[in-house]
Amino acid sequence: MKLTKTLLATTALTVAAGMVSADGHMANEMTIVSWGGAYTASQKGAYHDPYSANTGVNIINDDSSAEAVAKLRAMNEAGNVTWDVVDVVAADAIRLCDEGLAMEIDPDTMLADAPDGTKASEDFGDLLVSDCFIPQIVYSTTFGYRTDLVGDTAPTTVCAVFDTEAYPGKRALEKRPINNMEWALLCDGVAKEAVYDVLGTEEGQNQALAKLDTIKDDVIWWSAGADTPQLLADGEVVMGSTYNGRLFAAIEEQKQPIAMLWDAQVFDLDGWIIPTGLSPERQARALDYIMFATDTQRLADQAQYISYGPARKSSAPLVGKHKDLGIDMAPHMPTDPNNAKNTFLYNYEFWADYRDDIDAKFQAWLAK
Amino acid sequence: MSALTENSTDNGVMMAADGTPLKRSLARALRRQKLRALMLIAPLLIFVLLTFIFPIGSMLFRSVENDIVANTLPETVAVLGRWDASKGELPDEEVYAAFVRDMVVAVEAKQHTRLGTRLNYESTGMSSMFRQSGRKMKKIDPETDGPFKEKLIDIHKGWGDIETWKTLQTHSGLYTSGYFLNAVDAQKTHEGFAWQPEEKQILLKLFWRTLVMSMVITGSCIALGYPIAWLLANVSARNANLLLILVLLPFWTSLLVRTSAWKVMLQQNGVINEVLVWIGLVPDAERLILINNQFGTIVAMTHILLPFMILPMYSVMQTIQPSYLRAAKSLGATNWTAFWRVYFPQSVPGIGAGSILVFILSIGYYITPEIVGGTKGVFISNRIAYHISSSLNWGLAAALGTILLIVVLALYWAYDRIVGIDNVKLG
């Protein structure tokens, strides 16, 4: 009997302790979810540290953005949302908004105006692709190539990826249809404006896969953004797609013999959402953080650490030099006019519809 | 003697000292004991129940759950049930009016996009159709703005497509077999069962590949592990300890580190290829492709799972008396006959235990194939992970998981029938 009592008492204590610590979490902490690595470091430098210094709020970083949608859905079903602010790509923000897992944010009342008084909704402009999403940076998926492995004529267009005669060797492509299908069609003679119309048809999908088929044996498929810089550095591939910030780090910080191929880069957005189901005080604090972290100066500050373009128009002139390297950051931004001569914008609506369908075909094609 | 007679009643039942029948008294004491034992294991039981059985059960239940359609569009589902699709005509105004009433409520609660995502698994394009229509239907008043048929088709031409309504009707049940059909490359259509178009068939192939490659991995673990286990069991205790540490050392290293190490070894500019080129076995232009294919997965997983094979084998082999082998040889057996007829049969339980462990572990493996498997060396678990975390089609993921579970149980049952589970020993 004594033992049972002890067990009961311990159980009760454990539960109580759990509750106490849950309360402790409420006190003066917030959990911010992001991608980890250099990206979280840039946010820490530009947003977290100044915010903590101003308010005394302790910020806990959680590197779970890659599984954010699935985890938020699970948290929501369990009725226990432990995240306060979450950094996600725009496509995921749209899905979270669709599922009612992210709260709607009115840019004009909940975000800071630009220094000249321009309303936030105007300052962000078209980049407000969802009612729940505050964009933070513009990044792009683009190609890098080994300058010493491509021969005398460096590639200038994205179609070099499909030209194995002029540029023999392996290429690194992401193991998913998004972006690859667009590039394939573009290099198979489809006009840029017509790409999504064509890709919406069965023939168009087959056409894209047929084009990819011509280089299938020369491709190493990646699933983590760090793979391509590594493969390039090892000389495993001559060219490969990845996020432009990763290539910047390989070129400028690690001094690898790699160059950027900005042609047909695909713009995408990354930014904040606030989960639904937070207590009023946590929600208020999350909104306060968002207001601070997305103002004009803060967005420009982030570009000191990483080569992603700030999402506000008013931030662009404030972009300065890299914090450690001391080089001008503006020419390394995907949005710089020299780099943005030929670009795509990730088509959120199209891929929300076709993602599952085309992915099944793409994976079946890969397994063939 | 007299005490015993006193304690017995007329009909011969034994009594305990307090007057209750001995049988009942004993039963009570036993029950109390059992209860105490149960209390002792209660924390573990509750823990397992709460953190293991219950979540897995509810996850598996998602493979048939489909109440989202009927919950979001209750009126529509009710009236749409009476619609006869085979006539080839669009449903009449009644359905459209019910649909508008349901949608206005759903849009208010932000449920319509969720339903759109669900139906998009069945018919591509539903996701944007529900999102766009929802935005425009906010302005419609279901009381006064009828008739709605024209209006809806105006909002999105999909509402004028008979296939849309067929999809809704097909998937309006509270439970569905759709996810399980999807999991075997088929689909539930209005006409019933149909195979997916060939260019979308992949899952059966992956199931088959997972099984075959798991068997190959188990086989290579046996081939590599058996001699090591034999060595472990037959060298001096000091050397055996040293060897055992070598076997266990990789066990204590992170799985990701070991997998990434194989990447360094096997890639085209990796250690193995460099050495082969250096000694001139392979020309520089034709370096071997050892990774991002099935070979890479088999090598890396065999390495990772090897300890699970060696340890049970070793503990069984330790119990085999060396005198049996000596006896066989003294009776005239050759080395081979002595091993094959005397030693090997006694070591089979260890092989069985190791094989079950390795096979079941490898059938659900995810991270190693993802890193070194390229396109042809990935397993069904990689697809399950994709549907859990990327496509968010949890119903399909649950169906795939259930099938995998059933396959493992079936193989276990078959193993029990053929070899007998009693013959499996962990030591």
Contacts between the chains, C-beta under 8 A, distances in Angstrom:
chain1	res1	chain2	res2	distance
A	3	B	39	7.6
A	3	B	40	7.3
A	4	B	36	7.8
A	4	B	39	5.1
A	7	B	39	7.1
A	7	B	42	7.4
A	7	B	43	6.4
A	11	B	43	7.0
A	66	B	389	7.6
A	67	B	389	4.7
A	69	B	389	7.6
A	69	B	392	6.2
A	70	B	388	5.9
A	70	B	389	4.4
A	70	B	392	6.3
A	73	B	392	6.9
A	95	B	117	7.4
A	95	B	392	7.1
A	97	B	113	7.7
A	98	B	113	3.5
A	98	B	114	6.6
A	98	B	116	7.2
A	98	B	117	6.3
A	98	B	127	7.8
A	98	B	131	6.6
A	99	B	113	6.8
A	99	B	114	5.3
A	99	B	117	7.1
A	100	B	109	7.9
A	100	B	110	4.3
A	100	B	111	7.3
A	100	B	113	7.8
A	100	B	114	6.8
A	170	B	268	7.8
A	175	B	375	7.5
A	206	B	199	7.6
A	220	B	292	5.8
A	220	B	374	7.3
A	221	B	292	7.5
A	221	B	374	6.4
A	221	B	375	5.9
A	223	B	370	6.6
A	234	B	267	6.7
A	234	B	269	5.5
A	235	B	269	5.3
A	236	B	267	5.6
A	236	B	268	5.9
A	236	B	269	5.9
A	349	B	128	5.4
A	352	B	120	7.9
A	352	B	127	5.1
A	352	B	128	6.0
A	352	B	131	7.7
A	353	B	120	6.5
A	353	B	124	5.9
A	353	B	125	5.1
A	353	B	126	7.7
A	353	B	127	5.1
A	353	B	128	4.8
A	354	B	124	5.9
A	354	B	125	7.9
A	355	B	391	7.0
A	356	B	120	6.5
A	356	B	121	6.1
A	356	B	124	7.2
A	356	B	391	5.5
A	356	B	393	6.9
A	357	B	124	4.2
A	357	B	200	7.8
A	359	B	391	6.9
A	360	B	196	7.8
A	360	B	200	4.5
A	360	B	202	6.7
A	361	B	199	5.2
A	361	B	200	5.5
A	363	B	202	5.3
A	363	B	383	7.5
A	364	B	199	5.9
A	364	B	200	5.7
A	364	B	201	6.0
A	364	B	202	4.1
A	365	B	199	7.2
A	366	B	375	4.2
A	367	B	202	5.5
A	367	B	205	6.0
A	367	B	206	7.1
A	367	B	375	6.4
A	367	B	376	6.7
A	367	B	378	7.9
